[in-house]
């Protein structure tokens, strides 16, 4: 069995009824109105190419790149077409069209599917970070001293941690008798960049009395490889993680990265049900915490009337995994009236992993809509407080449940509204739970 199921892909191509509902949720189509970039256009093109219409094959490169892999299209498809298989297949075809591309793809695939290479890569990147970057004020990240292709000096980037979470923290945390045994799949961004969120996750699980296992040999979930068309590399990483977690005896496996959760829970089962520890056990951190919210709320600290919060829905969490209410339930329990919804909270921020690197300007263009909604939320709070002559707001924070969105939003907001901060929900909850 394989991650890319060609039978399901063929079914997807045949079951599309061309209704166009996917276009209503496509962030790129919303900006450029180019139907070729939408799911319906991609399916139509792929149908023709699969029927050996070589006159259209040159368009593959363009449409394969025009996708954030947010899968908002899939979440609204009335036919339940598995559009998540479409882009990996298109990008796989793109990578095999010429000898040079096949050679490049082969070399990259071999390196990027090696768990040991992935573990060491941040160490090498950190050396360049020290030479080429400078800190952004208020601990908001770093920026380049000199511009590079696709990365201007103005772009706010995350800091690479001195040591990864898995390298620098224990791999077993004892819990109370009778409480669940929880496996923690850290994910690359929380392991190498936003290490503090991984620490906060452990703190919350320990407050709940959970026994926590953090397997040392876990590696990248493989979603970046899969969505890029490097299917064999993704499968190699998936099988490695399955082997690492298989003998841990976990009741649950959680992750604070929705992209990882989607890969582990929705794609790994395609490799077969036998000895797959992720099947039926995997959930995002907030869904797990929501199950135990009453125990957490007993320990909550008070919230200042000067501080205001809103929530951004990550695409994979809200759309692909259908997790919308759980983060809000937790935020309302801990923040009360200091939490207010923004308009269109599930509008894509424009991150999309590597999309924000290869197509940065389009990423900013898509993200500008999100920034407008955030600014309107802040202005609404300020106007309400002024009208009621109430406490003057001193801080505004956008919280989200995805490290990729966190990085993108931080870059978007720091440019024009640096007073608005961005945090992961887990960090906020851990800070709000008394020791």
C-alpha positions as CSV (number, residue, x, y, z in Angstrom):
1,X,0.0,0.0,0.0
2,X,1.2,3.6,-0.7
3,X,0.5,7.1,0.4
4,X,-0.5,8.2,-3.1
5,X,-3.5,6.0,-4.0
6,X,-3.8,6.1,-7.8
7,X,-7.2,4.4,-7.7
8,X,-8.6,7.1,-5.4
9,X,-6.9,9.7,-7.6
10,X,-8.7,8.3,-10.7
11,X,-11.9,8.3,-8.7
12,X,-11.3,12.0,-7.8
13,X,-10.8,12.9,-11.4
14,X,-14.0,11.2,-12.5
15,X,-16.2,12.3,-9.6
16,X,-15.7,16.1,-10.0
17,X,-19.0,17.6,-11.2
18,X,-17.4,21.0,-12.1
19,X,-19.8,22.9,-9.7
20,X,-17.0,25.4,-8.8
21,X,-17.6,25.5,-5.1
22,X,-13.9,24.8,-4.6
23,X,-13.2,28.2,-6.2
24,X,-15.2,30.0,-3.4
25,X,-12.6,28.9,-0.8
26,X,-9.4,29.0,-2.9
27,X,-7.1,31.8,-1.6
28,X,-5.2,32.1,-4.9
29,X,-8.2,32.2,-7.1
30,X,-9.6,34.9,-4.8
31,X,-6.6,37.0,-5.7
32,X,-5.9,36.4,-9.4
33,X,-9.2,35.0,-10.7
34,X,-7.3,32.5,-12.8
35,X,-9.4,29.3,-12.9
36,X,-6.4,27.2,-14.0
37,X,-5.1,27.7,-10.4
38,X,-8.2,26.4,-8.8
39,X,-9.0,22.8,-8.0
40,X,-11.6,22.5,-10.8
41,X,-9.0,23.8,-13.4
42,X,-6.3,21.5,-12.1
43,X,-8.6,18.5,-12.4
44,X,-9.6,19.5,-15.9
45,X,-6.0,19.9,-16.9
46,X,-4.9,16.6,-15.3
47,X,-7.7,14.8,-17.1
48,X,-6.5,16.0,-20.5
49,X,-2.8,15.2,-19.7
50,X,-3.7,11.7,-18.5
51,X,-5.5,11.2,-21.8
52,X,-2.1,12.0,-23.5
53,X,-3.0,15.5,-24.6
54,X,0.6,16.6,-24.8
55,X,-0.3,20.1,-26.0
56,X,-1.3,21.0,-22.4
57,X,1.5,19.3,-20.5
58,X,3.6,22.5,-20.4
59,X,1.0,24.1,-18.2
60,X,1.6,21.5,-15.5
61,X,4.5,23.4,-14.0
62,X,2.5,26.6,-13.5
63,X,-0.6,25.0,-12.0
64,X,1.4,22.7,-9.8
65,X,3.0,25.7,-8.2
66,X,-0.2,27.6,-7.8
67,X,-1.4,26.0,-4.6
68,X,-0.8,26.5,-0.8
69,X,-2.0,23.0,-0.1
70,X,-4.5,24.5,2.4
71,X,-7.2,22.0,1.2
72,X,-10.0,24.5,1.8
73,X,-11.3,23.4,-1.6
74,X,-11.5,19.8,-0.3
75,X,-13.4,20.9,2.9
76,X,-16.3,22.4,0.9
77,X,-16.5,19.8,-2.0
78,X,-20.0,18.4,-2.1
79,X,-18.6,15.2,-3.9
80,X,-16.0,14.7,-1.2
81,X,-13.3,14.6,-3.9
82,X,-9.9,13.8,-2.3
83,X,-8.2,16.9,-3.7
84,X,-5.3,16.3,-1.2
85,X,-4.0,13.7,-3.7
86,X,-4.2,15.9,-6.7
87,X,-1.3,18.4,-5.9
88,X,1.2,15.7,-4.8
89,X,0.5,13.8,-8.1
90,X,0.9,17.0,-10.2
91,X,4.1,17.9,-8.5
92,X,5.4,14.4,-8.9
93,X,4.7,14.6,-12.6
94,X,6.5,18.0,-12.8
95,X,9.6,16.6,-11.1
96,X,9.8,13.7,-13.6
97,X,9.4,15.6,-16.8
98,X,13.1,16.1,-17.6
99,X,16.3,14.3,-16.8
100,X,17.7,17.2,-14.8
101,X,14.6,17.4,-12.7
102,X,14.5,13.7,-12.1
103,X,18.2,13.8,-11.0
104,X,17.6,16.8,-8.7
105,X,14.5,15.2,-7.2
106,X,16.3,11.9,-6.7
107,X,19.2,13.6,-4.8
108,X,16.8,15.8,-2.7
109,X,14.5,12.9,-1.9
110,X,17.4,10.7,-0.7
111,X,18.8,13.4,1.6
112,X,15.5,14.7,2.9
113,X,14.1,11.3,3.7
114,X,17.1,10.5,6.0
115,X,16.0,11.1,9.6
116,X,19.6,11.7,10.7
117,X,20.1,14.3,8.0
118,X,16.9,16.1,9.1
119,X,18.1,16.1,12.7
120,X,21.4,17.6,11.8
121,X,20.2,20.2,9.2
122,X,19.2,22.9,11.7
123,X,22.7,22.7,13.2
124,X,24.1,23.7,9.8
125,X,21.5,26.3,9.2
126,X,22.2,27.9,12.6
127,X,25.8,28.7,11.5
128,X,24.4,30.7,8.5
129,X,21.9,32.3,10.9
130,X,24.7,33.7,13.0
131,X,26.4,35.2,10.0
132,X,23.5,36.4,7.9
133,X,20.8,37.5,10.2
134,X,20.1,40.1,12.9
135,X,17.5,40.1,15.7
136,X,14.2,41.9,15.3
137,X,13.2,44.1,18.3
138,X,11.0,42.8,21.1
139,X,12.1,39.2,20.5
140,X,9.8,38.9,17.4
141,X,12.4,36.9,15.4
142,X,15.2,37.6,13.0
143,X,15.7,39.2,9.6
144,X,18.4,38.9,7.0
145,X,21.3,41.4,6.9
146,X,21.3,41.1,3.1
147,X,18.4,40.1,0.9
148,X,18.4,36.7,-0.8
149,X,16.2,35.4,-3.6
150,X,12.5,35.1,-2.4
151,X,13.6,36.4,1.1
152,X,13.8,40.2,1.4
153,X,15.5,41.9,4.3
154,X,12.1,43.1,5.7
155,X,10.8,39.5,6.2
156,X,10.6,38.4,9.8
157,X,11.8,34.9,10.2
158,X,11.8,32.5,13.2
159,X,14.9,31.8,15.2
160,X,16.5,28.4,15.0
161,X,16.8,27.1,18.5
162,X,20.2,26.4,20.0
163,X,19.2,22.8,20.6
164,X,16.1,21.0,19.5
165,X,13.4,20.1,22.0
166,X,14.0,16.3,21.5
167,X,17.7,16.8,22.1
168,X,17.4,19.0,25.1
169,X,14.5,17.6,27.1
170,X,13.6,14.2,28.7
171,X,11.9,11.6,26.7
172,X,9.7,10.2,29.5
173,X,7.6,12.0,32.0
174,X,5.8,9.9,34.7
175,X,2.1,10.5,35.4
176,X,-0.5,9.6,38.0
177,X,-1.8,6.1,38.2
178,X,-4.7,5.4,36.0
179,X,-4.2,8.4,33.7
180,X,-3.6,8.0,30.0
181,X,-0.2,7.4,28.4
182,X,0.3,10.1,25.8
183,X,2.8,10.0,23.0
184,X,4.0,13.5,21.9
185,X,4.8,13.9,18.2
186,X,6.7,17.2,18.4
187,X,6.8,18.2,14.7
188,X,9.7,20.0,13.0
189,X,8.6,23.5,13.7
190,X,8.1,22.9,17.5
191,X,11.2,20.8,17.6
192,X,13.7,23.1,15.9
193,X,12.1,26.6,16.0
194,X,9.2,27.2,18.4
195,X,10.6,25.0,21.2
196,X,8.8,26.9,23.9
197,X,5.5,25.6,22.6
198,X,6.7,22.0,23.0
199,X,7.8,22.8,26.6
200,X,4.3,24.4,27.3
201,X,2.6,21.2,25.9
202,X,4.6,19.0,28.4
203,X,3.7,21.4,31.2
204,X,-0.1,21.2,30.5
205,X,0.0,17.4,30.2
206,X,1.9,17.1,33.4
207,X,-0.6,19.3,35.2
208,X,-3.3,16.8,34.0
209,X,-1.3,14.0,35.5
210,X,-0.6,12.3,32.1
211,X,2.3,10.0,31.5
212,X,4.1,11.4,28.5
213,X,6.4,9.7,26.0
214,X,8.6,11.7,23.6
215,X,10.4,9.1,21.4
216,X,13.9,10.3,20.6
217,X,14.1,8.8,17.1
218,X,10.9,10.5,15.8
219,X,11.4,12.5,12.6
220,X,9.5,14.7,10.2
221,X,5.9,13.5,9.5
222,X,6.6,13.7,5.7
223,X,3.8,16.0,4.8
224,X,6.2,18.6,3.2
225,X,7.7,15.8,1.0
226,X,4.2,14.4,0.2
227,X,2.7,17.7,-0.8
228,X,5.9,18.4,-2.9
229,X,5.5,15.2,-4.9
230,X,8.4,13.3,-3.2
231,X,6.1,10.4,-2.4
232,X,8.8,7.8,-1.8
233,X,10.6,10.1,0.7
234,X,7.3,10.7,2.5
235,X,6.7,7.0,2.7
236,X,10.1,6.3,4.1
237,X,9.6,8.9,6.9
238,X,6.1,7.6,7.6
239,X,7.4,4.1,8.1
240,X,10.2,5.3,10.3
241,X,7.7,7.1,12.6
242,X,5.4,4.1,12.6
243,X,8.2,1.9,13.8
244,X,9.4,4.4,16.4
245,X,5.9,4.8,18.0
246,X,4.7,1.2,17.5
247,X,6.1,-0.2,20.7
248,X,5.4,2.8,23.0
249,X,2.0,1.6,24.2
250,X,0.4,5.0,23.8
251,X,-3.3,5.6,24.5
252,X,-3.2,8.8,22.5
253,X,-0.6,10.5,20.2
254,X,-0.9,14.3,20.1
255,X,0.8,17.1,18.2
256,X,0.5,20.9,18.3
257,X,0.9,21.1,14.5
258,X,-2.3,20.5,12.5
259,X,-0.3,19.6,9.4
260,X,1.4,16.8,11.3
261,X,-1.9,15.6,12.7
262,X,-3.5,15.5,9.3
263,X,-0.5,13.5,7.9
264,X,-0.4,11.1,10.8
265,X,-4.2,10.5,11.1
266,X,-5.4,10.8,7.5
267,X,-2.4,9.7,5.3
268,X,-0.5,7.2,7.3
269,X,-3.4,4.7,7.4
270,X,-3.0,4.4,3.6
271,X,0.2,2.5,4.3
272,X,-2.0,-0.3,5.8
273,X,-3.6,-0.8,9.2
274,X,-1.1,-3.4,10.5
275,X,1.0,-2.2,13.5
276,X,0.1,1.5,12.8
277,X,0.1,3.2,16.2
278,X,-1.4,6.4,14.8
279,X,-4.6,4.9,13.5
280,X,-7.5,5.9,15.8
281,X,-5.2,7.4,18.5
282,X,-4.0,10.7,16.9
283,X,-5.4,14.1,17.7
284,X,-4.3,17.7,17.9
285,X,-3.2,19.0,21.2
286,X,-6.2,21.3,21.7
287,X,-8.8,18.6,21.1
288,X,-7.1,16.5,23.7
289,X,-6.9,19.4,26.2
290,X,-10.5,20.2,25.6
291,X,-11.4,16.7,26.8
292,X,-9.8,17.5,30.1
293,X,-10.7,21.2,30.2
294,X,-12.5,21.1,33.6
295,X,-9.3,19.9,35.3
296,X,-7.3,22.7,33.7
297,X,-9.8,25.4,34.5
298,X,-9.5,24.6,38.2
299,X,-5.9,26.0,38.0
300,X,-6.4,29.0,35.8
301,X,-5.0,32.4,36.7
302,X,-6.9,35.7,36.3
303,X,-6.8,37.7,33.1
304,X,-6.1,41.4,32.9
305,X,-8.9,43.7,31.6
306,X,-6.2,45.5,29.7
307,X,-5.4,42.5,27.4
308,X,-7.5,41.4,24.5
309,X,-7.3,38.2,22.4
310,X,-8.7,36.8,19.1
311,X,-8.3,33.5,17.3
312,X,-7.1,32.5,13.8
313,X,-8.3,29.2,12.4
314,X,-5.5,27.3,10.7
315,X,-6.7,25.8,7.4
316,X,-5.7,22.2,8.1
317,X,-7.1,22.2,11.6
318,X,-10.5,23.9,10.8
319,X,-11.0,22.6,7.2
320,X,-9.3,19.2,6.9
321,X,-9.6,18.1,10.5
322,X,-12.9,19.9,11.3
323,X,-11.5,21.2,14.6
324,X,-13.2,24.6,15.2
325,X,-15.0,24.6,18.6
326,X,-12.3,23.1,20.8
327,X,-9.8,26.0,20.7
328,X,-12.6,28.5,21.2
329,X,-14.0,26.5,24.2
330,X,-10.6,26.6,25.9
331,X,-10.0,30.3,25.1
332,X,-13.4,31.3,26.5
333,X,-12.9,29.3,29.6
334,X,-9.5,30.9,30.3
335,X,-10.0,34.4,28.9
336,X,-13.7,35.1,29.4
337,X,-14.9,38.4,27.9
338,X,-11.3,39.3,26.9
339,X,-11.6,36.9,24.0
340,X,-13.4,38.3,20.9
341,X,-13.9,36.8,17.5
342,X,-12.5,38.6,14.5
343,X,-14.4,38.6,11.2
344,X,-13.7,35.6,8.9
345,X,-11.4,33.9,11.4
346,X,-10.9,31.0,9.0
347,X,-9.5,33.1,6.1
348,X,-6.2,31.7,5.0
349,X,-3.2,33.6,6.3
350,X,-1.2,32.8,3.1
351,X,1.5,30.7,4.8
352,X,1.3,27.3,3.1
353,X,4.7,26.0,4.2
354,X,7.2,26.3,1.3
355,X,4.6,28.4,-0.7
356,X,5.6,31.4,1.5
357,X,9.2,30.9,0.4
358,X,8.8,30.2,-3.4
359,X,5.9,32.7,-3.9
360,X,6.4,35.2,-1.2
361,X,4.6,38.2,-2.8
362,X,1.5,36.1,-3.5
363,X,1.7,34.9,0.1
364,X,1.7,38.5,1.4
365,X,-1.1,39.4,-1.0
366,X,-3.3,36.6,0.4
367,X,-2.2,37.4,4.0
368,X,-3.2,41.1,3.6
369,X,-6.8,40.1,3.9
370,X,-6.2,38.4,7.2
371,X,-4.3,41.4,8.5
372,X,-7.2,43.6,7.6
373,X,-9.6,41.4,9.6
374,X,-7.2,41.6,12.6
375,X,-6.8,45.3,12.4
376,X,-10.6,45.7,12.2
377,X,-11.0,43.6,15.3
378,X,-8.5,45.8,17.2
379,X,-10.2,49.0,16.0
380,X,-13.5,47.6,17.1
381,X,-12.2,46.9,20.6
382,X,-10.7,50.4,20.9
383,X,-13.9,52.0,19.8
384,X,-16.0,50.0,22.2
385,X,-13.7,50.8,25.1
386,X,-13.7,54.5,24.3
387,X,-17.5,54.6,24.0
388,X,-18.0,52.9,27.3
389,X,-15.2,54.8,29.0
390,X,-13.9,51.5,30.2
391,X,-10.3,50.2,30.8
392,X,-7.9,51.3,28.1
393,X,-6.6,48.3,26.2
394,X,-2.8,47.8,26.5
395,X,-2.2,44.7,24.5
396,X,-3.7,42.8,21.5
397,X,-2.8,39.2,20.7
398,X,-3.8,36.9,17.9
399,X,-3.6,33.3,19.0
400,X,-3.6,30.3,16.7
401,X,-3.1,26.6,16.8
402,X,-0.5,26.1,14.0
403,X,3.2,27.0,14.2
404,X,3.3,27.7,10.5
405,X,0.4,30.2,10.8
406,X,2.2,31.7,13.8
407,X,5.3,32.4,11.7
408,X,3.3,33.9,8.8
409,X,1.1,36.1,11.0
410,X,4.1,37.4,12.9
411,X,5.7,38.5,9.6
412,X,2.4,40.0,8.4
413,X,1.7,42.0,11.5
414,X,5.2,43.2,12.4
415,X,5.4,45.2,9.2
416,X,2.7,47.7,9.9
417,X,1.1,46.8,13.3
418,X,4.0,45.5,15.5
419,X,1.9,46.2,18.6
420,X,-0.3,43.2,17.8
421,X,1.4,40.0,19.0
422,X,1.0,36.4,17.8
423,X,1.0,33.3,20.1
424,X,0.2,29.7,20.0
425,X,-2.9,28.7,22.1
426,X,-0.8,26.2,24.0
427,X,1.7,28.9,25.1
428,X,-1.2,31.0,26.4
429,X,-2.9,28.2,28.2
430,X,0.4,27.0,29.9
431,X,1.0,30.6,31.0
432,X,-2.6,30.8,32.4
433,X,-2.4,27.6,34.4
434,X,-1.1,28.0,38.0
435,X,1.7,25.8,39.2
